[in-house]
């Protein structure tokens, strides 16, 4: 474990430390302190850390170090490729990378699904040093031969678990095979290392990797206060939401819902209350999503109502309140949602509204957190719903079998059998004309 107090102690080029100092970043986080020295020495790496821990810089700094200090393997192919599961996260990474290369000769390209393919091909033809991309669109460019990875030196997978959950395993394997040579270094970052597919993919992509795990995926986030409220129905849930927005102090808030229809309905409801709101969902075009996120990040709206499309990677420092209007289907997603607040040492509040339809999802979250949740209440809005009791466990099969054996079934004799028995009882002589022999009693 590194005890570095500044970035120079990590072995970084002084020019990088200067750039970070100008951005007000002077002390490395724990994931940066451990991952950066490992990566700049050339080792493959698989690492996990909680959301908001500074993970992006943990791989961007080694990338910049390589560009500054090492000779390129190819003059045309990109030197580094950074893959992200969503367009929003890829844009965030791209923006942070551009801030690091400002004033340098290095070029970066952003390749996303849902945007103009030909414009991307033109950008790739300019031989960028680093490409930030989503896996599906990158494979499209490999298929069309507008991109080659023969000289790739550094492959980085951000939120590898999320990419695999979204079904990108085939694309990742294709990219790995296209850029397969002994000099390539691979860095894989995941929310958790306890993910079967991540570990399986790591065996394929990485060579003798170093492993770094900073905190468990379900570890308590000291900067985020969590509250849970029970609700009876939709109207009650909306009333609780309105009370929270009226009484809590916040700069910006993100409200997570289950569907696009919910985002639009709540946006209209809260706009009618005088709040500046925006609705975001995965069904929107990329250009519309970009406009909304850019506008919200500049503080033009107080409230962003969204599906899980905005649950990962976005670094929005003004968000001090997160509301789970609907609970996520996957327990791990809860951690990513509430991680949109409490970032960079700031304090945040995460509120979850639990109705009858949310109960199963809530119990999965409670189990994942390994904590017993206590519910909060608002005056005048106490719920009648108190949760759903678990059904009593069924008796073990063996016990049921014993019960059955203890109660032998009554044997019902067929009518013909009864008739034959009566006939036998009337028989008073044997077949030889003599009386039937009686058994002798024995002492």
C-alpha positions in Angstrom: 0.0 0.0 0.0 1.3 3.4 -1.0 1.8 6.2 1.6 2.2 8.9 -1.1 1.1 12.4 0.0 1.4 13.9 -3.4 1.5 12.9 -7.1 5.2 13.3 -7.4 5.7 10.5 -4.9 3.9 8.2 -7.2 6.6 8.5 -9.8 4.6 10.8 -12.2 6.2 13.1 -14.7 6.5 16.6 -13.0 4.5 18.1 -15.9 1.5 16.0 -14.9 1.8 17.0 -11.2 1.8 20.6 -12.4 -1.3 20.2 -14.5 -3.1 18.5 -11.6 -2.0 21.3 -9.2 -3.5 23.9 -11.6 -6.8 22.0 -11.4 -6.6 22.1 -7.6 -5.8 18.3 -7.3 -2.8 17.9 -5.0 -3.3 14.7 -3.0 -4.0 11.3 -4.5 -6.9 9.2 -3.4 -6.4 5.7 -2.2 -7.1 4.0 -5.5 -4.8 6.5 -7.3 -2.0 6.0 -4.8 -2.1 2.2 -5.3 -3.0 1.9 -9.0 -0.8 4.6 -10.6 2.6 3.2 -9.5 1.5 -0.3 -10.5 0.3 0.8 -13.9 3.3 3.1 -14.8 5.7 0.2 -14.2 3.9 -1.7 -17.0 2.0 -4.4 -15.0 -1.5 -5.5 -16.1 -4.0 -4.5 -13.5 -7.5 -5.4 -12.3 -8.8 -3.0 -9.7 -12.0 -2.1 -7.9 -13.0 0.9 -5.8 -16.3 2.5 -4.7 -17.9 5.1 -6.8 -16.6 8.7 -6.5 -13.1 7.4 -5.4 -11.1 9.1 -8.2 -10.9 5.9 -10.4 -10.8 7.8 -13.7 -7.6 9.6 -12.9 -6.1 6.3 -11.6 -5.9 5.1 -15.3 -5.7 8.5 -17.1 -2.5 9.4 -15.3 -0.6 6.2 -16.4 -1.9 6.8 -19.9 -0.5 10.4 -20.0 2.8 9.1 -18.5 3.1 6.6 -21.3 2.4 9.3 -23.9 5.0 11.6 -22.4 7.8 9.2 -21.5 7.7 6.2 -24.0 8.3 5.9 -27.7 5.2 4.9 -29.7 5.0 1.4 -31.3 3.1 2.8 -34.3 2.9 6.2 -35.9 -0.7 5.6 -37.1 -2.5 3.4 -34.7 -3.9 4.8 -31.4 -1.5 4.2 -28.5 -4.3 3.9 -25.9 -7.9 2.8 -26.1 -10.3 3.5 -23.2 -13.7 1.6 -23.3 -16.7 2.6 -21.2 -20.1 1.0 -21.0 -22.3 4.1 -21.7 -22.0 7.1 -23.8 -22.4 9.4 -20.8 -19.5 7.9 -19.0 -17.3 7.9 -22.2 -18.0 11.6 -22.6 -17.1 12.3 -19.0 -13.8 10.4 -19.4 -13.1 12.2 -22.7 -13.6 15.6 -21.1 -11.3 14.8 -18.2 -8.6 13.5 -20.6 -8.9 16.7 -22.7 -8.2 18.8 -19.6 -5.0 16.8 -19.1 -3.7 17.1 -22.6 -4.5 20.8 -23.0 -1.5 22.6 -24.4 0.2 19.3 -25.5 0.6 17.8 -29.0 -1.5 14.8 -28.1 -4.8 14.2 -29.9 -7.9 12.4 -28.6 -11.0 11.0 -30.4 -14.4 10.1 -29.0 -16.3 7.3 -30.6 -19.8 6.7 -29.5 -22.9 4.8 -30.7 -25.7 7.0 -31.9 -23.5 9.7 -33.4 -22.4 10.3 -37.0 -20.2 7.4 -38.1 -18.5 9.3 -41.0 -17.5 12.2 -38.7 -15.9 9.6 -36.4 -14.1 8.0 -39.3 -12.6 11.4 -40.2 -11.4 11.9 -36.6 -9.8 8.5 -36.6 -8.1 9.2 -39.9 -6.2 12.0 -38.1 -4.3 9.3 -36.1 -5.3 10.2 -32.5 -3.0 9.1 -29.7 -6.0 8.0 -27.5 -9.4 6.8 -28.4 -12.3 6.9 -25.9 -15.2 4.7 -27.0 -18.2 2.5 -26.3 -17.5 -1.2 -27.4 -20.2 -1.6 -30.0 -19.4 1.4 -32.1 -15.6 0.7 -31.8 -16.2 -2.8 -33.3 -18.2 -1.1 -36.1 -15.1 0.9 -37.1 -13.0 -2.2 -36.9 -15.4 -3.9 -39.3 -15.3 -1.0 -41.7 -11.5 -0.8 -41.4 -11.6 2.9 -40.4 -9.6 1.9 -37.3 -6.7 -0.5 -36.7 -5.3 -1.6 -33.3 -2.1 -3.4 -34.4 0.1 -0.8 -32.5 -2.2 -0.4 -29.5 0.0 -0.2 -26.3 -2.6 0.3 -23.6 -6.2 -1.1 -23.4 -8.3 0.2 -20.5 -11.7 -1.1 -19.5 -13.7 1.2 -17.2 -16.6 -0.4 -15.4 -15.9 -3.8 -16.9 -18.7 -5.4 -14.8 -21.3 -3.0 -16.4 -20.0 -3.7 -19.9 -20.5 -7.4 -19.3 -23.9 -6.9 -17.7 -24.9 -5.0 -20.9 -23.9 -7.9 -23.1 -20.6 -6.6 -24.6 -18.6 -9.7 -24.0 -18.4 -10.6 -27.7 -17.2 -7.0 -28.6 -14.6 -7.1 -25.9 -13.2 -10.4 -27.1 -13.1 -9.1 -30.6 -11.2 -6.0 -29.5 -8.8 -8.1 -27.5 -8.1 -10.4 -30.5 -7.6 -7.4 -32.8 -5.0 -5.8 -30.5 -3.4 -9.0 -29.3 0.4 -8.8 -29.0 2.8 -9.3 -26.2 3.7 -5.6 -25.7 0.1 -4.5 -24.9 -0.7 -3.6 -21.3 -4.3 -3.9 -20.0 -6.0 -2.2 -17.1 -9.4 -3.4 -16.0 -11.5 -1.4 -13.5 -14.7 -2.8 -12.0 -17.1 -1.9 -9.2 -16.4 -5.3 -7.7 -13.9 -8.1 -8.2 -16.6 -10.6 -7.0 -18.1 -10.9 -10.4 -17.8 -14.3 -12.2 -17.8 -12.8 -15.7 -15.3 -10.1 -14.8 -12.8 -12.7 -13.5 -13.4 -14.9 -16.5 -12.8 -12.0 -18.9 -9.7 -11.0 -16.9 -8.1 -14.4 -17.5 -8.6 -13.8 -21.2 -7.5 -10.2 -21.4 -4.8 -9.8 -18.8 -1.3 -11.3 -18.3 -0.3 -12.0 -14.6 -2.3 -9.0 -13.4 -1.8 -7.2 -10.1 -5.1 -7.0 -8.1 -6.2 -4.0 -6.1 -9.4 -3.7 -4.1 -10.3 -0.5 -2.3 -13.3 -1.2 -0.1 -16.1 -3.6 -0.7 -18.8 -2.8 -3.2 -21.3 -2.6 -0.3 -19.0 -0.7 2.0 -20.5 2.2 3.9 -20.0 5.6 2.3 -19.1 8.0 5.1 -20.1 11.1 3.2 -23.6 9.9 2.3 -26.5 9.9 4.7 -29.1 7.3 3.7 -32.8 7.5 4.6 -35.7 5.1 3.7 -39.4 6.0 3.7 -42.4 3.6 3.4 -45.2 4.7 1.1 -48.7 3.3 0.4 -49.2 4.1 -3.3 -48.2 6.4 -6.1 -49.9 9.5 -4.8 -48.5 9.0 -1.4 -45.0 8.5 -2.8 -45.3 11.8 -4.8 -46.5 13.6 -1.6 -43.4 12.3 0.3 -41.1 13.4 -2.6 -42.7 16.9 -2.7 -42.2 17.3 1.1 -38.6 16.3 0.9 -37.9 18.7 -1.9 -39.7 21.5 0.1 -37.8 20.9 3.3 -34.3 19.6 2.5 -31.4 22.0 1.5 -29.7 21.0 -1.7 -28.0 22.5 -4.7 -29.1 20.0 -7.3 -31.0 16.7 -7.0 -31.2 13.6 -9.2 -34.4 11.5 -9.0 -34.2 7.9 -10.3 -37.3 6.3 -11.7 -38.1 2.9 -13.3 -39.4 4.1 -16.7 -39.3 6.9 -19.2 -43.0 7.6 -18.6 -42.2 8.2 -15.0 -39.5 10.7 -15.8 -41.7 12.7 -18.0 -44.7 12.6 -15.5 -42.6 13.7 -12.5 -40.9 16.4 -14.6 -44.3 17.9 -15.4 -45.4 17.6 -11.8 -42.3 19.3 -10.3 -42.2 21.9 -13.0 -45.7 22.9 -11.9 -44.3 23.4 -8.4 -41.9 26.0 -9.7 -38.8 23.8 -9.9 -36.5 23.8 -13.0 -36.5 20.2 -14.1 -35.1 18.0 -16.9 -36.1 14.5 -17.8 -33.5 11.9 -19.2 -33.9 8.4 -20.4 -32.1 5.8 -22.5 -34.7 6.0 -25.3 -33.7 9.6 -26.2 -31.3 10.4 -29.1 -27.7 10.9 -28.1 -27.8 14.5 -29.1 -30.8 15.2 -26.8 -29.2 13.4 -23.9 -26.0 15.4 -24.4 -27.9 18.7 -24.3 -29.7 17.7 -21.1 -26.6 16.6 -19.3 -24.6 19.6 -20.4 -27.4 21.9 -19.3 -27.7 20.2 -15.9 -24.0 20.1 -15.3 -23.9 23.9 -15.9 -26.6 24.3 -13.2 -29.4 25.4 -15.5 -31.8 23.0 -13.8 -32.3 22.1 -10.2 -33.7 18.6 -10.7 -32.8 15.8 -13.1 -35.3 13.0 -13.3 -33.7 10.0 -15.0 -33.7 6.2 -15.4 -30.5 4.3 -14.6 -28.8 5.8 -17.7 -27.3 8.4 -15.4 -26.4 6.1 -12.5 -22.8 5.6 -13.3 -19.6 7.6 -13.9 -21.1 11.1 -14.1 -19.1 13.5 -11.9 -21.7 16.2 -10.9 -20.2 18.0 -7.9 -23.3 20.1 -7.3 -25.6 17.1 -6.7 -26.2 17.0 -2.9 -29.5 15.0 -2.9 -30.4 11.7 -4.7 -33.9 10.2 -4.5 -34.8 6.7 -5.5 -38.4 7.2 -6.4 -38.4 3.6 -7.6 -35.9 1.1 -6.3 -33.4 -0.4 -8.8 -33.9 -4.0 -9.9 -30.2 -4.9 -9.2 -29.0 -4.2 -5.7 -25.5 -3.1 -6.9 -27.2 -0.4 -8.9 -28.3 1.2 -5.7 -24.7 1.9 -4.8 -24.1 3.6 -8.1 -27.2 5.7 -7.9 -26.5 7.1 -4.5 -22.8 7.6 -5.5 -23.9 10.6 -7.7 -23.8 12.6 -4.5 -21.2 12.8 -1.7 -18.4 13.1 -4.2 -14.9 14.6 -3.8 -15.4 14.9 0.0 -18.7 16.7 -0.1 -21.6 15.6 2.0 -24.7 14.1 0.4 -28.2 12.7 1.2 -29.7 9.6 -0.5 -33.5 9.1 0.0 -35.3 5.9 -1.0 -39.1 5.6 -1.3 -40.4 2.1 -0.6 -43.9 1.1 -1.7 -45.4 -2.4 -1.9 -44.1 -2.9 -5.5 -40.6 -1.9 -4.3 -40.4 -4.3 -1.4 -38.6 -7.2 -3.0 -36.0 -4.8 -4.6 -35.6 -3.1 -1.2 -34.9 -6.4 0.6 -32.3 -7.3 -2.0 -30.6 -3.9 -1.4 -30.8 -4.4 2.4 -29.2 -7.8 2.0 -26.5 -6.5 -0.3 -25.6 -3.7 2.2 -25.6 -6.2 5.0 -27.4 -3.6 7.2 -30.7 -3.6 9.0 -32.6 -0.6 7.7 -34.6 1.7 10.0 -37.4 3.6 8.3 -37.8 7.4 8.7 -41.2 9.1 8.8 -42.6 12.5 7.9 -45.2 14.2 10.0 -48.6 13.7 8.5 -47.3 11.3 5.8 -46.9 8.1 7.8 -47.6 5.1 5.7 -50.1 2.3 6.6 -47.8 -0.1 4.6 -45.3 -1.6 7.0 -43.6 -4.1 4.7 -44.4 -7.6 3.5 -43.9 -10.5 5.9 -42.0 -13.4 4.5 -44.0 -16.6 3.9 -43.3 -19.3 6.5 -40.7 -21.8 5.3 -42.1 -25.0 3.8 -41.5 -28.2 5.8 -38.5 -30.2 4.6 -39.4 -33.0 2.2 -38.1 -35.7 4.7 -40.4 -34.4 7.4 -43.4 -34.4 5.1 -42.6 -38.0 4.2 -42.5 -39.0 7.9 -45.9 -37.4 8.4 -47.3 -39.3 5.5 -45.9 -42.6 6.7 -47.4 -42.0 10.2 -50.9 -42.0 8.6 -51.3 -45.2 6.6 -53.8 -45.0 3.9 -57.1 -47.0 4.3 -57.1 -49.8 1.7 -60.4 -50.0 -0.1 -61.0 -53.4 -1.4 -62.5 -53.9 -4.8 -66.1 -55.2 -4.9 -65.1 -58.4 -6.6 -62.5 -59.1 -3.8 -65.2 -58.6 -1.1 -67.6 -61.0 -3.0 -64.9 -63.7 -3.2 -64.1 -63.3 0.5 -67.8 -63.8 1.5 -67.9 -66.9 -0.6 -64.8 -68.2 1.0 -66.3 -67.7 4.5 -69.4 -69.7 3.5 -67.3 -72.7 2.5 -67.8 -75.4 5.2 -66.2 -78.4 3.5 -62.9 -78.8 1.6 -62.6 -80.0 -1.9 -62.3 -83.7 -0.7 -65.7 -83.5 1.0 -64.3 -83.4 4.5 -64.5 -80.6 6.9 -61.7 -78.1 6.6 -58.8 -78.9 8.9 -58.4 -76.5 11.8 -55.0 -75.3 12.9 -53.8 -76.8 16.1 -53.1 -74.3 18.8 -49.6 -74.3 20.1 -48.6 -73.5 23.6 
